[in-house]
């Protein structure tokens, strides 16, 4: 089933990839989220959107090149 496929993917030697992805995600979304929840200016939201957009582009370009 789906769970078998996911388990196979996670344990098929891609563990470092998965952990790196989770870590990057945590950093990209965690830091701006934390800063926004500190009650900083609304400008931080725009800053966050720009960072998220840049990060998304960087992730897309890096994932497509390491996919070979």
C-alpha positions in Angstrom: 0.0 0.0 0.0 0.9 3.7 0.2 2.6 3.2 3.6 4.8 0.4 2.3 5.9 2.7 -0.5 6.7 5.5 1.9 8.5 3.2 4.2 10.5 1.9 1.3 11.4 5.4 0.2 12.4 6.5 3.7 14.6 3.5 4.4 16.1 3.0 0.9 19.2 5.0 1.6 17.4 8.4 1.2 17.4 9.0 4.9 20.0 11.8 4.8 18.0 13.4 2.0 14.8 13.3 4.0 16.5 14.6 7.2 18.2 17.4 5.3 14.9 18.3 3.7 13.2 18.4 7.1 16.0 20.5 8.6 16.0 23.0 5.7 12.2 23.2 5.9 12.4 23.9 9.7 15.0 26.6 9.2 13.3 28.3 6.3 9.8 28.3 7.8 10.7 28.2 11.5 12.8 31.3 11.8 10.5 33.8 10.0 7.5 32.2 11.8 9.3 32.7 15.1 10.2 36.3 14.3 6.6 37.0 13.1 5.2 35.6 16.4 7.5 38.0 18.3 5.2 40.7 17.2 7.5 42.5 14.8 6.4 44.9 12.0 4.2 43.8 9.2 7.2 44.3 7.0 8.6 41.0 8.3 5.7 39.2 6.6 6.8 40.6 3.2 10.4 39.8 4.1 9.2 36.2 5.0 7.4 35.9 1.6 10.5 37.0 -0.3 12.7 34.6 1.7 10.2 31.7 1.2 10.1 32.4 -2.5 13.9 32.5 -2.8 14.2 29.4 -0.7 11.6 27.6 -2.9 13.5 28.5 -6.1 16.8 27.4 -4.5 15.2 24.1 -3.4 13.8 23.5 -6.8 17.0 24.1 -8.6 19.1 22.1 -6.1 16.6 19.2 -6.0 16.5 18.9 -9.8 20.3 18.9 -10.1 20.7 16.2 -7.4 18.0 14.0 -8.8 20.2 12.3 -11.4 
